[in-house]
Amino acid sequence: MRLDLYQSETAAIAGAQTGLLDEARGQLLQDLPLSRLEQNGVLHALQLLVENAIGKAKQILKASGEPVPVSEYDCFSALSTKDSQLISDLAS
C-alpha cells in the first residue's frame, strides 16, 4: 500500500466527516435538536474518524519499520514514543 495515497484518501474522508460534524455542532449551538437520523450520522462520523486515526497510526508505525500491535491502545502507546517530527514527515 502506498502511504501517500492512503494519507490523501483518509484526509479526504476525515475532511468530509469533520464538515458534517461541524454542521451538527452549528445546529446544536442554535438550540436546534438533531433528528434521530442526524444523531446516527454524528455517531457514524465519529466512528469513521476514530477508525481513520487508528489506521493512520498503524500505517505510520509500519512505515517507520516498527512492529504494528493488534491492539489500538498499544498502537497509540507505541506511536506516542516516536519523535513528533518523524510522525509529521511520515503523515504528510
C-alpha positions as CSV (number, residue, x, y, z in Angstrom):
1,M,0.0,0.0,0.0
2,R,1.3,3.4,-0.9
3,L,1.3,5.6,2.2
4,D,0.9,8.8,0.2
5,L,-2.3,7.5,-1.4
6,Y,-3.6,6.2,1.9
7,Q,-2.9,9.5,3.6
8,S,-4.7,11.5,0.9
9,E,-7.7,9.3,0.9
10,T,-8.1,9.2,4.6
11,A,-7.6,13.0,4.7
12,A,-10.5,13.4,2.3
13,I,-12.7,11.2,4.4
14,A,-11.7,13.0,7.6
15,G,-12.4,16.4,5.9
16,A,-15.9,15.3,4.8
17,Q,-16.8,13.8,8.2
18,T,-15.5,16.8,10.0
19,G,-17.6,19.0,7.8
20,L,-20.7,17.0,8.7
21,L,-19.9,17.2,12.4
22,D,-19.4,21.0,12.1
23,E,-22.9,21.3,10.6
24,A,-24.4,19.3,13.5
25,R,-22.4,21.4,16.0
26,G,-23.8,24.6,14.4
27,Q,-27.3,23.2,14.7
28,L,-26.9,22.3,18.4
29,L,-25.3,25.7,19.1
30,Q,-28.5,27.3,17.8
31,D,-30.5,25.1,20.3
32,L,-32.0,23.1,17.4
33,P,-32.4,19.4,18.1
34,L,-30.9,16.7,15.9
35,S,-33.3,14.2,14.5
36,R,-32.6,10.5,15.2
37,L,-31.2,10.2,11.7
38,E,-28.9,13.1,12.3
39,Q,-27.8,11.7,15.6
40,N,-27.0,8.4,13.9
41,G,-25.0,10.3,11.3
42,V,-23.0,12.1,14.0
43,L,-22.2,8.7,15.6
44,H,-21.2,7.3,12.3
45,A,-18.9,10.3,11.5
46,L,-17.2,9.9,14.9
47,Q,-16.7,6.2,14.3
48,L,-15.1,6.9,10.9
49,L,-12.8,9.5,12.4
50,V,-11.6,7.1,15.1
51,E,-11.1,4.3,12.7
52,N,-9.2,6.7,10.4
53,A,-6.9,7.7,13.3
54,I,-6.2,4.0,14.2
55,G,-5.4,3.2,10.6
56,K,-3.1,6.1,10.2
57,A,-1.3,5.3,13.5
58,K,-0.7,1.7,12.3
59,Q,0.5,2.9,8.9
60,I,2.9,5.4,10.5
61,L,4.4,2.6,12.7
62,K,4.7,0.3,9.7
63,A,6.3,3.0,7.6
64,S,8.9,3.6,10.4
65,G,9.8,-0.1,10.5
66,E,8.2,-0.7,13.8
67,P,6.1,-3.8,14.7
68,V,2.4,-2.9,14.5
69,P,0.4,-4.0,17.6
70,V,-3.0,-5.6,17.2
71,S,-4.5,-3.5,20.0
72,E,-5.4,0.1,19.2
73,Y,-4.3,1.1,22.7
74,D,-0.9,-0.5,22.2
75,C,-0.6,1.1,18.8
76,F,-1.2,4.6,20.1
77,S,1.2,3.9,23.0
78,A,3.9,2.8,20.6
79,L,3.3,5.9,18.5
80,S,3.5,8.2,21.5
81,T,7.1,7.2,21.9
82,K,8.1,8.3,18.4
83,D,9.6,11.6,17.6
84,S,6.9,14.1,16.6
85,Q,9.0,15.3,13.6
86,L,9.2,11.7,12.3
87,I,5.4,11.3,12.7
88,S,4.8,14.6,10.8
89,D,7.2,13.6,8.0
90,L,5.5,10.1,7.6
91,A,2.0,11.5,7.9
92,S,2.4,14.1,5.2
